[in-house]
Amino acid sequence: MLDVQVKNQLIKILGADRYLDRLEEVACYAYDAFVVEALPDAVLFPETTAEVSELLKIASRYKIPVTGRGAGTSLCGASIPIRQGIVLCLSKMDKIIEVNTRDRYIIVQPGVVNADVQKALLPFRFFYPPDPGSMNTSTIGGNIAMNAGGPRCLKYGVTIDYVLGMEVVLASGDIVRFGSRNVKDVTGYRLSSLFCGSEGTLGIITEAILKVMPMPEAVKTLMVTFDNLDNTTKAVTDIIGSGIIPVAMELMDKLTLNAIEDAANLGLDRKAEGSLLIEIDGVKEACEKEMNKVIEKVRQNGAIHIQEAKSDIEREKLWTARRSAYGVFAKLAPDIVTEDVTVPVSKVPLMIRQIIEITDKYGLKVGVLAHAGDGNMHPMIPANKEDKEEWAKVKKAFSEIFQAAAKLGGTLSGEHGIGLAKAEFLPLVMNKDTIDLMKKIKQAIDPDLILNPGKFV
Ligand SMILES: Cc1cc2nc3c(=O)[nH]c(=O)nc-3n(C[C@H](O)[C@H](O)[C@H](O)COP(=O)(O)OP(=O)(O)OC[C@H]3O[C@@H](n4cnc5c(N)ncnc54)[C@H](O)[C@@H]3O)c2cc1C
């Protein structure tokens, strides 16, 4: 519970209806999509940048921890208020301020859901490329704070590549703005890049200028299956080696395909050891030419079944299969941990084999999804965290998976971030001086360490 004097000051800014502190209310903000929970003392819902600034001034004065929150879909515990204090929920700052397709940008508040940005751009035949699997729920503030990626980031890049500018409120309550509406801007430090992926530890994002893209003329989608994983991943490197960068190359292993088929009966090939969902876009003629080349490459690698979507409905069906993987796996046990180690693309088959070997050793079930074109893997382990023995095995397995990825020249996270889940493993991929540099940056911007404390820095 916050001190009554602090509570009254916060309510004076927001009104009582945007301040929650009853147990049954704050319990809804104690968790995200990771497996740790912590109750905040209070949850606040600002509607303007000025309110965020006033709230942070009070939090700074009384040194109260503040954890920003969008939709709470973080897979690494980034939005868990592990040191209690205030959860600052940005969901009411959900206005689209300007759509400007002539100059290729959209300006939004942080609580706008990713899918609503896409909807706002659709009538102009434009789109915003970052497409996390959580796009129907997760917010732009959360996407920027986590530097979110998604399937089509293989061709288009991740969130950081689309943030032109930002308004941020610092822990002190100071309001800073950087970047601009210009696609090119090299004026001073590129602060947007510092705040992208900062996981709410450096400031609260209150507005963002995002670069948008015209929709391609044509899209072609293909589902291919293989009878072994090596051929599946070799097809990926062969396609890229032939000069084609598809929009997406999504890999699913046998267990994942079968779990989806059990749940949704979509007609997927149950015998396949690996599958690829491949999408190409661009000008119609180029798209057709590239797709023919892709088909040639998958055939050369022993594809056993090739299914090209003939309509938007068929295309959506293939994507539904891919998108449902996490939900399907989440139903297999009370809890699920999904990680996202990333390795150089040529090391994907080896990494997948090691993931399977490690989990087999501990008798754990694992499904592997991968944004295979950029080496980003999502091993999903369903388990029960109340079963202490099993949970200890899950922890050991992930620790070994992180070590294996580091040995292959990979990294801890391609898109889900570090949060609580991976903080202890940072030394595997960063030396002490680098970690110290991050700590110095944090200290300089948030000297009382009130913003999202207890996380990776
Ligand atoms: C089913 C599912 C699929 C997913 N697929 C993907 C995927 O394909 N790619 C991917 O990258 N991620 C994916 N994720 C993870 C998650 O959706 C992303 O990390 C997303 O960007 C989080 O957005 P959010 O609004 O839910 O943020 P939250 O979970 O609420 O917060 C995440 C972090 O951002 C900070 N934050 C939130 N808003 C602000 C703000 N305005 N200012 C400063 N800090 C802020 C929080 O403090 C926290 O550290 C998936 C998650 C699920 C559950």
The ligand as an ORCA input file, in Angstrom:
! r2SCAN-3c Opt
* xyz 0 1
  C       1.005    -14.972    -27.966
  C       2.152    -14.017    -27.955
  C       2.873    -13.823    -29.115
  C       3.970    -12.946    -29.120
  N       4.644    -12.764    -30.291
  C       5.678    -11.906    -30.322
  C       6.389    -11.707    -31.536
  O       6.101    -12.294    -32.575
  N       7.420    -10.832    -31.514
  C       7.772    -10.150    -30.383
  O       8.708     -9.351    -30.437
  N       7.112    -10.333    -29.230
  C       6.075    -11.173    -29.162
  N       5.400    -11.364    -27.989
  C       5.836    -10.645    -26.770
  C       5.088     -9.321    -26.493
  O       3.836     -9.318    -27.108
  C       5.906     -8.131    -26.976
  O       7.070     -7.995    -26.193
  C       5.140     -6.806    -26.956
  O       5.940     -5.819    -27.557
  C       4.728     -6.337    -25.569
  O       3.781     -5.293    -25.702
  P       2.765     -4.940    -24.523
  O       1.958     -3.774    -24.935
  O       2.021     -6.124    -24.110
  O       3.811     -4.502    -23.404
  P       3.888     -4.972    -21.869
  O       4.028     -6.446    -21.781
  O       2.794     -4.339    -21.105
  O       5.265     -4.290    -21.440
  C       6.452     -4.758    -21.985
  C       7.597     -3.848    -21.513
  O       7.432     -2.564    -22.085
  C       7.392     -1.579    -21.066
  N       6.420     -0.579    -21.529
  C       5.159     -0.772    -21.936
  N       4.622      0.391    -22.364
  C       5.591      1.325    -22.194
  C       5.660      2.721    -22.435
  N       4.642      3.422    -22.947
  N       6.814      3.367    -22.128
  C       7.881      2.712    -21.614
  N       7.864      1.390    -21.371
  C       6.727      0.720    -21.656
  C       6.993     -2.311    -19.803
  O       7.476     -1.650    -18.662
  C       7.688     -3.639    -20.017
  O       9.034     -3.531    -19.657
  C       4.320    -12.244    -27.944
  C       3.585    -12.438    -26.771
  C       2.522    -13.331    -26.767
  C       1.746    -13.502    -25.506
*
